[in-house]
């Protein structure tokens, strides 16, 4: 039996709006994944430490505060420092297209903006993990 995909879903910084993160967490869980939700106001260091402790395949970060150009590169760099090159970092929130392009250059995976289909997110995570973790 294949290993269940484990995904850490996190809210970072002072952003207290977690409805989207909870909807995505539920969709991933409904698709058979094991989801660990960190709750609100986590730092990049806390997120990466939780990812290590939980041995996750992917980290999904929801951010609406506008700090995405600081937060995502910091998490990506911490993952590299810890040797977690095979853990997917993806996310969603209010992120302008030009910033999405730049964040992907930092090693961030897909970034889903408001209105994205939860099915698209589920399929993306399944596909990426299937290619990189099995």
Residue frames as qw, qx, qy, qz and C-alpha x, y, z in Angstrom:
[[0.000, 0.889, 0.459, 0.000, 0.00, 0.00, 0.00],
 [0.409, 0.523, -0.049, 0.746, 1.47, 3.39, -0.96],
 [0.317, -0.298, -0.461, 0.773, 2.35, 5.84, 1.77],
 [0.046, 0.880, 0.473, -0.013, -0.25, 8.54, 2.42],
 [0.349, 0.540, -0.005, 0.766, 0.83, 12.00, 1.34],
 [0.426, -0.638, -0.426, 0.480, 1.53, 14.20, 4.36],
 [0.231, 0.629, 0.180, 0.720, 0.96, 17.96, 3.96],
 [0.301, -0.447, -0.422, 0.729, 1.64, 20.72, 6.46],
 [0.086, 0.753, 0.399, 0.516, -0.76, 23.67, 5.98],
 [0.460, -0.363, -0.328, 0.741, 0.41, 26.87, 7.61],
 [0.050, 0.945, 0.226, 0.231, -0.58, 30.49, 8.18],
 [0.657, -0.002, -0.172, 0.734, 2.41, 32.74, 8.58],
 [0.163, 0.248, -0.068, 0.952, 2.96, 36.10, 10.23],
 [0.167, 0.168, 0.484, -0.843, 0.28, 38.35, 11.61],
 [0.443, -0.026, -0.527, -0.725, -2.28, 37.33, 9.00],
 [0.342, -0.013, 0.773, -0.534, -5.32, 36.06, 10.93],
 [0.717, 0.299, -0.052, -0.627, -7.55, 35.11, 8.00],
 [0.230, -0.310, 0.919, 0.074, -7.52, 31.33, 7.87],
 [0.758, 0.318, 0.329, -0.464, -10.71, 30.37, 6.03],
 [0.657, 0.604, -0.388, -0.230, -8.85, 29.63, 2.77],
 [0.096, 0.477, -0.858, 0.163, -6.21, 27.57, 4.55],
 [0.504, -0.016, 0.745, -0.436, -8.91, 25.54, 6.27],
 [0.779, 0.459, 0.073, -0.420, -10.79, 24.97, 2.99],
 [0.524, 0.590, -0.610, -0.075, -7.59, 23.75, 1.30],
 [0.153, -0.346, 0.870, -0.316, -6.71, 21.57, 4.32],
 [0.686, 0.159, 0.534, -0.468, -10.16, 19.97, 4.18],
 [0.750, 0.551, -0.185, -0.315, -9.90, 19.36, 0.43],
 [0.302, 0.548, -0.777, 0.072, -6.50, 17.70, 0.83],
 [0.355, -0.164, 0.819, -0.419, -7.82, 15.59, 3.71],
 [0.760, 0.325, 0.291, -0.481, -10.93, 14.62, 1.70],
 [0.669, 0.589, -0.415, -0.183, -8.58, 13.49, -1.09],
 [0.969, -0.116, -0.197, 0.093, -6.95, 11.02, 1.31],
 [0.458, 0.511, -0.410, 0.601, -3.95, 13.03, 2.41],
 [0.580, -0.547, -0.447, 0.407, -2.81, 13.39, 5.98],
 [0.147, 0.756, 0.056, 0.635, -2.97, 17.10, 6.83],
 [0.509, -0.422, -0.416, 0.624, -1.27, 18.86, 9.72],
 [0.056, 0.848, 0.225, 0.477, -2.64, 22.39, 10.23],
 [0.497, 0.073, -0.421, 0.755, -0.30, 24.62, 12.24],
 [0.198, -0.813, -0.462, 0.295, -2.81, 27.27, 13.16],
 [0.217, 0.947, 0.108, 0.213, -2.22, 31.02, 12.97],
 [0.113, -0.954, 0.255, -0.112, 0.78, 33.29, 13.30],
 [0.910, -0.195, 0.195, 0.311, 3.67, 30.91, 12.65],
 [0.040, -0.817, 0.426, 0.387, 7.17, 32.00, 11.69],
 [0.702, 0.512, -0.465, -0.171, 9.08, 30.47, 8.78],
 [0.105, 0.433, -0.849, 0.285, 11.37, 28.76, 11.31],
 [0.549, -0.028, 0.645, -0.531, 8.38, 27.24, 13.14],
 [0.814, 0.396, -0.028, -0.424, 6.91, 26.00, 9.85],
 [0.567, 0.516, -0.641, -0.007, 10.13, 24.30, 8.73],
 [0.124, -0.323, 0.839, -0.420, 10.67, 22.78, 12.18],
 [0.707, 0.122, 0.452, -0.530, 7.12, 21.39, 12.16],
 [0.766, 0.486, -0.295, -0.299, 7.70, 20.02, 8.64],
 [0.300, 0.462, -0.816, 0.175, 10.79, 18.16, 9.89],
 [0.339, -0.153, 0.764, -0.528, 9.03, 16.82, 12.98],
 [0.732, 0.284, 0.359, -0.504, 6.00, 15.67, 10.97],
 [0.400, -0.155, 0.794, 0.431, 8.07, 14.24, 8.08],
 [0.532, 0.642, 0.327, -0.445, 5.87, 15.91, 5.47],
 [0.615, 0.284, 0.545, 0.494, 5.94, 15.62, 1.69],
 [0.180, 0.582, 0.325, 0.723, 4.65, 19.15, 1.14],
 [0.172, -0.447, -0.424, 0.769, 4.15, 22.50, 2.86],
 [0.096, 0.665, 0.521, 0.527, 1.24, 24.71, 1.85],
 [0.243, -0.309, -0.326, 0.860, 1.45, 28.30, 3.06],
 [0.063, 0.799, 0.536, 0.266, -1.49, 30.68, 2.99],
 [0.351, -0.332, -0.150, 0.863, -0.60, 34.36, 3.09],
 [0.152, 0.812, 0.498, 0.263, -2.78, 37.41, 2.64],
 [0.385, -0.799, -0.139, 0.440, -0.64, 39.99, 4.45],
 [0.407, 0.904, -0.123, 0.045, 1.53, 41.07, 1.52],
 [0.364, -0.737, 0.565, 0.062, 4.70, 39.61, 3.08],
 [0.961, 0.206, 0.184, -0.025, 4.95, 36.80, 0.52],
 [0.598, 0.706, -0.288, 0.249, 8.21, 38.14, -0.99],
 [0.138, -0.649, 0.637, -0.393, 9.87, 37.77, 2.43],
 [0.757, -0.231, 0.483, -0.374, 8.13, 34.67, 3.79],
 [0.950, 0.294, 0.049, -0.095, 8.35, 32.26, 0.86],
 [0.561, 0.632, -0.466, 0.263, 12.07, 32.83, 0.12],
 [0.274, -0.577, 0.630, -0.442, 12.84, 32.47, 3.84],
 [0.870, -0.082, 0.397, -0.281, 11.00, 29.14, 4.05],
 [0.859, 0.492, -0.138, 0.030, 12.63, 27.95, 0.79],
 [0.280, 0.696, -0.566, 0.341, 16.09, 28.87, 2.12],
 [0.526, -0.435, 0.603, -0.413, 15.45, 27.12, 5.44],
 [0.954, 0.145, 0.183, -0.189, 14.32, 23.98, 3.59],
 [0.696, 0.602, -0.339, 0.193, 17.56, 24.04, 1.56],
 [0.060, -0.671, 0.606, -0.423, 19.67, 24.61, 4.69],
 [0.674, -0.262, 0.576, -0.381, 18.04, 21.61, 6.36],
 [0.076, -0.236, 0.913, 0.324, 18.54, 19.42, 3.28],
 [0.470, 0.411, 0.709, -0.328, 14.81, 19.14, 2.56],
 [0.093, 0.341, -0.492, -0.796, 15.16, 19.56, -1.19],
 [0.176, -0.164, -0.890, -0.387, 12.45, 16.98, -1.83],
 [0.024, 0.559, 0.693, -0.455, 9.70, 18.75, 0.13],
 [0.154, 0.584, 0.496, 0.624, 7.24, 20.74, -1.97],
 [0.078, -0.436, -0.348, 0.826, 6.68, 24.35, -0.91],
 [0.029, 0.469, 0.602, 0.645, 3.49, 25.72, -2.45],
 [0.056, -0.355, -0.511, 0.781, 0.97, 28.29, -1.38],
 [0.056, 0.636, 0.620, 0.456, -1.80, 30.67, -2.02],
 [0.193, -0.671, -0.368, 0.614, -3.20, 34.06, -1.26],
 [0.300, 0.939, 0.124, -0.113, -3.15, 37.55, -2.67],
 [0.566, -0.408, 0.436, 0.568, 0.03, 37.38, -4.77],
 [0.426, 0.758, -0.135, -0.475, 0.56, 39.48, -7.91],
 [0.922, 0.382, 0.052, 0.037, 1.57, 37.64, -11.09],
 [0.423, 0.751, -0.415, 0.292, 5.01, 39.25, -11.29],
 [0.382, -0.593, 0.613, -0.356, 5.74, 38.14, -7.73],
 [0.943, 0.010, 0.287, -0.170, 4.61, 34.58, -8.54],
 [0.772, 0.576, -0.209, 0.171, 7.21, 34.42, -11.33],
 [0.115, 0.717, -0.550, 0.413, 9.96, 35.65, -9.00],
 [0.658, -0.413, 0.508, -0.373, 8.95, 33.31, -6.15],
 [0.975, 0.197, 0.084, -0.058, 9.07, 30.31, -8.50],
 [0.554, 0.662, -0.401, 0.306, 12.66, 31.29, -9.30],
 [0.242, -0.595, 0.605, -0.470, 13.36, 30.93, -5.54],
 [0.185, 0.103, -0.976, 0.052, 12.16, 27.32, -5.69],
 [0.457, 0.179, 0.543, -0.682, 8.55, 27.86, -4.64],
 [0.227, 0.255, 0.896, 0.284, 6.05, 25.59, -6.42],
 [0.056, -0.573, -0.577, -0.580, 2.61, 26.63, -7.59],
 [0.003, 0.196, 0.428, -0.882, 0.96, 29.64, -6.00],
 [0.030, -0.541, -0.792, -0.281, -2.82, 29.63, -6.10],
 [0.062, -0.100, 0.102, -0.988, -4.71, 32.90, -6.06],
 [0.427, 0.227, 0.560, -0.673, -8.28, 33.52, -4.86],
 [0.729, 0.394, -0.036, -0.558, -10.83, 31.52, -6.83],
 [0.238, 0.405, -0.868, -0.158, -8.44, 28.63, -7.52],
 [0.855, -0.130, -0.326, -0.382, -10.09, 25.23, -7.63],
 [0.588, -0.535, 0.573, -0.199, -9.39, 22.99, -4.63],
 [0.949, 0.191, 0.249, 0.018, -9.37, 20.09, -7.11],
 [0.567, 0.741, -0.245, 0.263, -6.50, 21.78, -9.00],
 [0.215, -0.739, 0.550, -0.325, -4.59, 22.11, -5.72],
 [0.845, -0.212, 0.463, -0.164, -5.20, 18.45, -4.81],
 [0.890, 0.431, 0.091, 0.115, -4.11, 17.25, -8.27],
 [0.307, 0.827, -0.376, 0.283, -1.00, 19.43, -8.19],
 [0.437, -0.619, 0.596, -0.268, 0.13, 18.10, -4.81],
 [0.915, 0.008, 0.393, -0.085, -0.57, 14.48, -5.81],
 [0.766, 0.621, -0.047, 0.157, 1.28, 14.88, -9.10],
 [0.129, 0.825, -0.465, 0.295, 4.31, 16.64, -7.58],
 [0.587, -0.488, 0.601, -0.237, 4.68, 14.17, -4.73],
 [0.939, 0.202, 0.273, -0.055, 4.22, 11.26, -7.13],
 [0.663, 0.689, -0.173, 0.238, 7.08, 12.55, -9.28],
 [0.177, 0.741, -0.456, 0.461, 9.48, 13.68, -6.54],
 [0.438, -0.519, 0.559, -0.476, 8.89, 11.62, -3.40],
 [0.928, -0.037, 0.278, -0.247, 8.12, 8.03, -4.48]]
